[in-house]
Amino acid sequence: MTPGRLEILDFDFDVPEDYYPIPLFGHDDLDSERWARAVIDDVRERADAGATGQIIESLAELRDRLLSRANPLFTAVVSVRAQFTMTIGCLITVQQLELEPDDGPDELERALAESVETMPLGTRSREADFWRLRGDDREVVGMLQRLEYLEPGQAEGHLEQRTVFGVFPDGASDMLHFTFTVSDLATFGDMRAETQAIVDTVTFRLGALE
């Protein structure tokens, strides 16, 4: 920890009722398909849901992929779109990151802008927008980006949209890195505003680890 600065001891945020926590660290023995079936059972109890389709397999595969990161400071939540054939809506991932002495909002904004210009092979950035917000006890850096993933030999690929947020509590040696990702672009009416509203609910507790 940077001398004179406090760590994020814990944090929380609010999501709509159609979001479900993905059990990761400490739940390695939980079967992903059983978890996915429990989620869909709950969806059916809450809403007039459509056909199951491939949603159980999709949720199980998503959890297995996230489990491979084996990171205790990684949190994930996923929404399920219940209309018509059920699909994954938005994946939210949150990671608590320790800041180096020269890290901060300016550096994150610069890194996000550079990432747009240096996309991996097969990925094209179709649109990117950046903003900064100042709260009572934090600074937030945001980015909205539309991505296109191209298969070799194809002129057009499939689209994905995401927002990325860096939440920097005042006086903290850590930050929170949020990523919201959707493959179904109809998931949000206004992705920037709706995901920003979720980030606005973030609460945290700072202190020194004993």
Residue pairs with C-beta under 8 A, 6 or more apart in sequence:
1 7
1 98
1 173
1 208
1 209
2 99
2 101
2 173
5 171
5 172
5 173
6 171
6 172
6 173
6 206
6 207
6 208
7 172
7 173
7 174
7 206
7 207
7 208
7 209
8 96
8 169
8 172
8 174
8 176
8 204
8 205
8 206
9 204
9 205
9 206
9 207
9 209
10 204
10 205
11 96
11 176
11 202
11 203
11 204
11 205
12 202
12 203
12 204
13 94
13 198
13 199
13 201
13 202
13 203
14 198
14 201
15 77
15 79
15 92
15 198
16 79
17 46
18 43
18 46
18 47
18 79
18 80
18 81
18 82
18 89
19 77
19 78
19 79
19 90
19 92
20 39
20 42
20 77
20 78
20 79
20 80
21 75
21 76
21 77
22 35
22 62
22 63
22 66
22 76
22 77
22 78
23 30
23 35
23 63
24 63
24 66
24 67
24 69
24 71
24 74
24 75
24 76
25 70
25 71
25 72
25 74
26 72
28 67
32 59
32 60
32 61
32 63
32 64
32 67
33 56
33 57
33 60
35 59
35 60
35 63
36 55
36 56
36 57
36 59
36 60
36 63
37 56
39 59
39 80
40 49
40 52
40 55
40 56
40 59
40 80
40 86
43 49
43 80
43 82
43 86
46 82
47 82
48 82
49 82
49 86
50 82
50 83
50 84
50 85
50 86
51 84
51 85
51 86
52 85
52 86
53 85
53 86
53 87
55 80
55 85
55 86
55 87
55 88
58 87
58 88
59 78
59 80
59 88
62 78
62 88
62 91
66 74
66 76
66 93
71 95
73 95
73 96
73 97
74 93
74 94
74 95
75 93
75 94
75 95
76 91
76 92
76 93
76 94
77 91
77 92
78 88
78 89
78 90
78 91
78 92
79 88
79 89
79 90
79 187
80 86
80 87
80 88
80 89
81 87
81 88
81 89
81 184
81 187
87 184
88 183
88 184
89 182
89 184
89 187
90 180
90 181
90 182
90 187
90 188
90 195
91 179
91 180
91 181
91 182
92 178
92 179
92 180
92 198
93 178
93 179
93 181
94 176
94 177
94 178
94 179
95 176
95 177
96 174
96 175
96 176
96 177
97 174
97 175
97 176
97 177
98 173
98 174
99 168
99 172
99 173
99 174
99 175
103 175
104 168
105 132
105 139
105 140
105 141
105 166
105 168
108 141
108 166
108 175
109 130
109 132
109 141
112 130
112 141
112 143
112 164
113 128
113 130
116 125
116 128
116 145
119 125
119 147
122 149
122 150
122 151
122 152
122 157
123 147
123 148
123 149
123 150
124 147
124 148
124 149
124 150
124 157
125 145
125 146
125 147
125 148
126 146
126 147
126 148
126 159
127 144
127 145
127 146
128 143
128 144
128 145
128 146
129 143
129 144
129 145
129 192
130 141
130 142
130 143
131 141
131 142
131 143
132 139
132 140
132 141
132 142
133 139
133 140
133 142
133 196
134 140
135 200
137 169
137 170
138 167
138 168
138 169
138 170
138 202
139 167
139 168
139 170
140 165
140 166
140 167
140 168
140 199
141 165
141 166
141 168
142 163
142 164
142 165
142 166
142 192
142 196
142 199
143 163
143 164
143 165
144 161
144 162
144 163
144 191
144 192
145 161
145 162
145 163
145 164
146 159
146 160
146 161
147 159
147 160
147 161
147 162
148 156
148 157
148 158
148 159
148 160
149 157
149 158
149 159
149 160
150 156
150 157
151 157
158 183
159 183
159 185
160 181
160 182
160 183
161 181
161 182
161 185
161 191
162 179
162 180
162 181
162 182
163 178
163 179
163 180
163 191
163 192
163 195
163 196
164 177
164 178
164 179
164 180
165 176
165 177
165 178
165 179
165 195
165 196
165 199
166 175
166 176
166 177
166 178
167 175
167 176
167 177
167 178
167 199
167 202
168 175
169 175
169 204
169 206
171 206
172 204
172 206
176 202
176 204
178 195
178 199
180 191
180 195
180 198
182 188
182 191
188 194
188 195
